[in-house]
Amino acid sequence: MSEKYTGQDNIEDHHVLSRLETSDYSLFLKNVNESIGSDSIVSVTMPIEKIDPLACLELLNNKQGYHYFWEKPSDEFAIAAGKALKTFDSRGEKRFRDIENQISKIKEQALEFTTVEHSHAGIHFLGGFSFFEESTDPAWKSFGSASFVIPEWQIIRDGHLTLLTLNFKLSEFYSITELDEKIKESFCEIEEVLKLNSEPEFSTSETLYRTPGNIVSRKATSSWIKSVNKAKRLIAENQFEKIVLAREATIRLSETPEPTHIINILREQYPNCYSFLIRNAGNKTFLGCTPERLISFKKNYLLTEALAGSIQRGNTASEDAYMSKELMKSPKNAHEHNYVIRAIEQKLKPFVKKIEKGTKPVIKKLTNVQHLFTPITAWLKEDISPLDIVETLHPTPAVGGFPWDQAKPYIKELENFDRGWYAGPVGWLNSQNGGEFAVAIRSGLVEKETATFFAGCGIVEDSDAETEWQETILKLRPMLSALKYD
């Protein structure tokens, strides 16, 4: 069983070392001393002066190695982390259970100290899963099928409070004195960097990355239309009721994109979405700005949502209202949305005592598109594994199909590319049984001077291939605009 110690922190006292000169911290070290040399993770958390976590990521990390960022600006919540202390992964059909078991083992052995009681103090497990059980494209090799990281450092902003957590492998220390010195030294080093004593580099260009050319080819359009029409024939033959087809758009850029610059633009343009960034050891970055939450875990309940059915925003208030009305009365979009609600309810039943949802969908307006949206709340049964629920909910019909078992075999055949982590669950869990995962749509894989973005839409019997193609263009626009791409 993990041990947690909580000190009485004076937030007004911003000197790191003074917060660790307490009897609680001394008691913590005494107990840690009994585990010196073991495989346990030691975690120490304290509040710091308010600072943008994305700025922390740029200040504390160089351009190599592991980076992580997660933010929903409208919730005033963000995570930035760097330097992988421990990485664990899995593959195949049992990957969710395997990751859950590895996390549980670490939590049982963890030794945590925090100077302020908070639900985000302590170890966080950051990562995600590929869409399918296996990813065969070499472009996704370094991400694998499931990968999570305990970072050396993490900074979390929750409302007005900012927390810094440092994690250490106890096996790397020979004495408690050595560990104590390393903890204090590390906090002081980070505190000094975050004081912004040095002037950052400023961009003098109005645009980040620009390159000539057109990402839409006649061949791609023709292939898409054939795939959509084949999917409609399969639906007419009762192979499945709905399938989500996606396409990829790869562009070459004039220079290597800086992922944190892209995320900064996305979070400002789409504050109601989840902005995420995962850069792995291979220096490839998977990033995006998704409107779709898969699940949030609270004390004894969870939050999820149905987000399916979409239409563009209007250029004027009256045009926008007209578009919303058209979306609400569209049989095709209502049909697609109801599939998602039904599937979520069926999948949640084994894990929950009660489910509540709105009687009818509402409109969720984003900067460039609006969706049919139904929030869902469910009260959990006892001793439920979070990743069991994530596995069960993934994929929702909004990114997969319905029924899923019938639609699944046709996705790879009709798409002709490997989704990798696109539309998979990305997010985090922590040592206090909290967590949140989003569906990784409106996303892309960035490396060197190349960016590959993905977009999809739900195909039902009365779908029009050309209309669906235009919808994918609409959904690609946020990522392209973040690159200032022409």
Summary of the structure (lengths in Angstrom):
residues: 486
radius of gyration: 23.2
end to end distance: 55.0
largest distance: 71.8
contacts: 1646
relative contact order: 0.16
helix: 34%
strand: 32%
